[in-house]
Amino acid sequence: MRPLLLAASTSVLVLAAACQASGQAQTPTAGAPLETRPANGASQTPAFAGQTRAPGVRTEQALTTRVVASGLSHPWGLALLPDGRWLVTEREGRLRIITAEGEVGQPITGLPAVDARGQGGLLDVVLSPSFATDRTIFWSYAEPREGGNATSVARGRLSDDGASVGDVRVIFQALPVYDGDKHFGSALAFDPAGHLFITLGERSDRPMRPQAQDLGSHMGKVIRINADGSVPADNPFVNQTGARPEIWSLGHRNVQGVAVQPGTGAVWTIEHGTRGGDELNRPEAGKNYGWPVIAYGVEYAGGPINEGITARDGLEQPVYYWDPVIAPGGQAFYSGAMFPGWDGDLLIAGLGGKSITRLVLEGDRVVGEERLIADFGKRIRDIAVAPDGAVWAITDEDDGQLIRISAQ
């Protein structure tokens, strides 16, 4: 294993906040869409005005992007500890604590084995809402099982010295088991009532796609459970024969980002499309978000997805979609004094786009879009906002980094 960088990088990149991803206009004309490239689904039209290609907006403040730590192997999730240190997962199965000064701790012991093939491995991590008193953390991972693997979620107590987790218990195991290496999901978030939301993929391969519509399968679903793994009595399918009671919503493809909106408590998710069709949703109880019956974009090899339709009665439309895609990772709502103009905006980590997308929201509609730190040139996997308003992110690379984005 390569040595880890134990101190913050001395090189500081000062990046103009309005820089756009490759192939897009550098400075959008006022009111003009940010995205100017041709859509893959050239004949497709949005279901309502503003559902895609929102007007470009621009942050006037300059941004400073600083590499705090590097040498991480494909970091996937990050969570802020009360003392200002960060919990960071590495897909190979390691969980580490990294200080704000860039000191990278040794792997935390006590975690169960992961299946790190392909897109699998150790994925997201979140703190218990009562971490200050119980020191409990939750993490999702691709769990090796007889016959293959599937996404699971475990909880455990982080030791006082941060070196290990104990009292580990698996509280959720997605079913069915499948021998594959793609579309595990999986992001985690608690709502204000203490329910844990878990996002799952439908495992990608064509034989598995229909399971996103199957209530007897967890694949392609958003899950809602209690912190102890029990099922809330008001989940939408609790009393439905043949349905998995943990399911909150269905018809998703590969959801790798979830965030709870301050003030409203609404849960927002973001999922990968194919060639086109990345979606921002606000999943509601019992609703069907369409995959693979309806979708924007086209197959990876070209040609329509199933019937090639983008709408059908009884199936929900995304709040917003991208064609071409941004390949989204994690997301976070912004709140902080450092960038007051961003208050309430949604920040989305971009893998394929190698940038952070800022969405300006009015109610449940997107009214503006910006690409941040596009010149940094790294796959941004996850994102979080610190109490001082700085934005922290991790990069999904062999030499993965923890970075801090602040006002210049």
Secondary structure, 3 states (H helix, E strand, C coil): CCCCCCCCCCCEEEECCCCCCCCCCCCCCCCCECCCCCCCCCCCCCCCCCCCCCEECCCCCCEEEEEEEEEECCEEEEEECCCCCEEEEECCCEEEEECCCCCECCCCECCCCCCCCCCCCEEEEEECCCHHHHCEEEEEEEEEECCEEEEEEEEEEECCCCCEEEEEEEEEECCCCECCCCCCCCCEEECCCCCEEEECECCCCCCCHHHHHCCCCCCCCEEEECCCCCCCCCCCCCCCCCCCCCEEEECCCEEEEEEECCCCCCEEEEECCCECCEEEECCCCCCECCCCCCCCCECCCCCCCCCCCCCCCCCCCCCEEECCCCCEEEEEECCCCCCHHHCCCEEEEECCCCCEEEEEEECCEEEEEEEECHHHCCCEEEEEECCCCCEEEEECCCCEEEEEEEEC
